[in-house]
Amino acid sequence: MATETVAKPRTSARVHVQKFGTFLSGMIMPNIGAFIAWGIITALFIEKGWLPVPQLGGFGETDGKPNIGLVGPMITYLLPLLIGYTGGKMVYDVRGGVVGAIGTMGVIVGAGIPMFIGAMIMGPLGGWTVKKIDSIWDGKIRPGFEMLVNNFSAGIWGALLALLGFYGISPLVTAFSTAAGNFVQFLVHNGLLPLTSIFIEPAKVLFLNNAINHGVLTPLGVQQSLEQGKSILFLLEANPGPGLGLLLAYAFFGRGAAKASAPGAAIIQFLGGIHEIYFPYVLMRPLLILGTIAGGMTGIATLAVTNSGLVAPAAPGSIFAVLAQTSRDSYFGVILSVVLAAAVSFLVSSVILRTTKHSDEADLGDATARMEAMKGKKSSVASTLTGAGAGTAAGAAAGRGGVGVLAGPVRNVVFACDAGMGSSAMGASVLRNKIKAAGFPDVKVTNASIANLTDTYDVVVTHQDLTERAKPATSSAVHYSVDNFMSSPRYDEIVELVRESNTEGEKSDAGTTHGAHAADAPVDAAPAAAGTAAASGASANGTSEILARESVVLTGKATTRDAAIDEAGRLLLARGAVDEGYIAAMHEREESVSTYMGSFLAIPHGTNAAKDHIRKSAVSVIRYPEGIDWNGKQVKFVVGVAGINNEHLHILSSIAKVFTNKEQVARLEAATSEDEVLELFGKVNA
């Protein structure tokens, strides 16, 4: 019992640091392109650059006025605002991003220096607080006042956050940045900076480096680069030399699968900049961490002695990215640091490989699996080491549903379609009810458009014609393809996967990783909330706003699929919900992927690109008693959908419940008035 009590906090602490590092990285990495652009402009146009231009570099005067240039404004305003927006968006979609950026502006003006750490605070804070504020009146706003309340609440709260940033946060962050900068200078002046490799290199292998690299080193490096034109801090973690040396040692002195795969891994690591590819080689023989530490220390010492550095972050850590960001006066020092780091890492790793017993062939697959377990998701380069079919035991078990590796219990399921509006919402509602009935109400089941997917889900469900489009953006997830969103047999497989993974998660700490993993996916929180609200029954007012009596037709006139789509679209047009362009988009959507849902139901709707043609949310319902042919399937009910945000989801949830209940479908078929249909869809209980 004592051993268990001690072990769990250690695992939990590592997972929390990984989660924190991943969150920080998530704010920085999407904006690396902007950092690179700033680095290129700085390297070219500043006074000491390759092509000095006063108006761009921000030095000298033009017509008696000091030149502002691009360098200063980009680093002071553009980059922190991008980080603040991204941080807020990660917590609460675009609305959180906007409020986070407003708060970040207060920190920027209050400090007067590049406020990257301040942006990392204010962005998520803005997103989280406005999300909490919205929850206060969620579902309580009278129809027609949503935009007024939402805009003014975001504006008022954003203004208050800007004041908080100006008066409260900026002095604290400025003091921290000053203290951290002084500490780095102390390490540099006393020759102690190479010792940081003792912490950085093991942290890389354990996926803990992002908290240090993106939380502290990048902001401090940018500040140092702005003042001195370059910074050594950008290469403390990104130097590709230590990993290259280790992989070359395996290529010469390894055995079995490790020796065979090392040359290819070296190319990916050194040229592609994907450092995680060498982590399994270290995990096979942990003593090899000494080789990367020695190489890292050598590289840092070389940079310090030659006074070399980069002008901006090198991401990914490819030699090409490193050279592209190298300061004009630092090419010799930077190249020498990479070469010496690789040489020392190679020598130390070679000695370890030559003096210890080999078990590479049997261990590489296990080491790769351990690496993926620590990462919390499948590695994009794992197949290079162990073959395309590599994965953990959990991944093999999950493979019956598609690609991906489960590193913990299923917590987050997403239904994805082209628009994220109709079929995915109804499929999500059906599966959500099944998972709840199985005893797992905490598992989130949301819906999204494929364009908005991120690699933060455990399970992704798509129509079979869309699966290949969804996989690149969600490579870590288990994928399920369906051709029937209402009653697919794959739903039972997903429920069983949820049951198995959550039962196993109760017996280990693996669930902690995926619990954090699921929490990092804020994009579709609103659809989930809408679906939950639907599960408790739609209000009469909400039903009458989205599904009105004049949009219900008990005997449709169409005899073909296309005519039925036109008929459903015309009802939406008559309500003033859409324009003519949306009806054309409904046909376009049908040509790409069928909207047949099963149970005699089709729900035609527009493509994701057609959302500009929607004026307000509305749903139309048409019954065809004799049925019509829908791509070889018989359809008796056609539901036209046009949705803004999530206003229509409670109706779709009710419709989904009706069509998964044979008794309710029979009542719908026997309905003799439009009011019966409205009552049926408006009073479906969870």
Secondary structure, 3 states (H helix, E strand, C coil): CHHHHHHHHHHHHHHHHHHHHHHHHHHHHHHHHHHHHHHHHHHHHCCCCCCCCHHHHCCCEECCEECCCCHHHHHHHHHHHHHHHHHHHHHHHHHHHHHHHHHHHHHHHHHCCCCHHHHHHHHHHHHHHHHHHHHHCCCCCCCCCHHHHHHHHHHHHHHHHHHHHHHHHHHHHHHHHHHHHHHHHHHHHCCCHHHHHHHHHHHHHCCCHHHHHHHHHHHHHHHHHHHHCCEHHHHHHHCCHHHHHHHHHHHHHCCHHHHHHHHHHHHHHHHHCCHHHHHHHHHHCHHHHHHHHHHHHHHHHHHHHHCCCECCCCCCCCHHHHHHCECCCCHHHHHHHHHHHHHHHHHHHHHHHHHCCCCHHHHHHHHHHHHHHHHCCCCCCHHHHHCCCCCCHHHHHHHHHCCCCCCCCCCEEEEEECCCCCHHHHHHHHHHHHHHHCCCCCCEEEEEEHHHCCCCCCEEEEECCCHHHHHHHHCCCEEEEECCCCCCCHHHHHHHHHHHHHHHHCCCCHHHHHHHHHHCCCCCHHHHHHHHHHHCCCCHHHHHHHCCHHHEECCCCCCCHHHHHHHHHHHHHHCCCECHHHHHHHHHHHHHCCCEEECCEECCECCHHHHHHECCCEEEEEEEEEEEEECCEEEEEEEEEECCCCCCHHHHHHHHHHHCCHHHHHHHHHCCCHHHHHHHHHCCCC
